[in-house]
Amino acid sequence: MRPSPIPLRRAARQILSSSPTIRAAAPALPTARRSLSTSTSTPGSDCTCGNGSSRRPQIQQLPKQQQHQQRSSYHSYDHPSSPAAFTPVEESILSAAYQHVPSHGFTSSALAAGARDAGYLDISPTILPEGAFTLIRYHLVKQREGLAARVSDLFGGEGHVGARPGLSEWEIKARVEAVTWERLLANAQVIGRWQEALAIMAQPSYVPPSLKELALLSDEILFLAGDSSVDPSWYTKRASLSTIYAAAELFMTNDHSPEFMDTRAFLNRRLREVNEVGGVFRNLREWVGFTATAGVNVLRSKGVRI
């Protein structure tokens, strides 16, 4: 049974009153007591309690609002952007290596040349565990992150790009085509090496991050185009756009027409086909819903409990 603190306090007072030496030092005790209480009340600090036992440090938790901000993976103007995809050392090596892609491709040779240009040793690219794929991912991430600035100029410097409920469906489709084409044009400077990049991305270990980046790109395109859908079409639009973009990107590697006009025609055809098929499925869904509701009402009129 835990002893009551009241008798202990009385005994302490008696000892203090009986000893002149201890009584002389007694005025310093409240200050030490306050200091101890201050240190023990700090979350996450180690301390030794009065009984000699060591109290476990408490884990300091983030405020709920900050936790929510770190969890947010959707587009929002009210939340900060996600952490940088690359460390400062990786950024310096990859940015320098990217300049060598047209001549060396997405290879370790380009990474070694970039390390030398950045002032590091040739062995420095070994800090990149994914090797040449890191250089490919650098291209994908940087082109996706820079898309917003290019789209703002593309639409006449509107400033507030993103979900805009006032846009009509036709306007959103036109903007989707324009933003997708703008992103495809960003591959023009490395198009001679992009088939090699696609082959690397097709390797089993790199398929998941490649698909993740493709999904992020389709979400970015639809957001910048002004799509504000919150129904199940949110998923179908991104899935269909990812498929179309991947096909157009592969088509572009074999396109030798002026300014890749054949690729743009290919993109327009695929987007138009998806829109037409989407309209057919939407009308079919409405027809099925109307027919099912009418059938239920007929059965209810016949006395069937539904």
Disulfide bonds with the S-S distance in Angstrom:
none
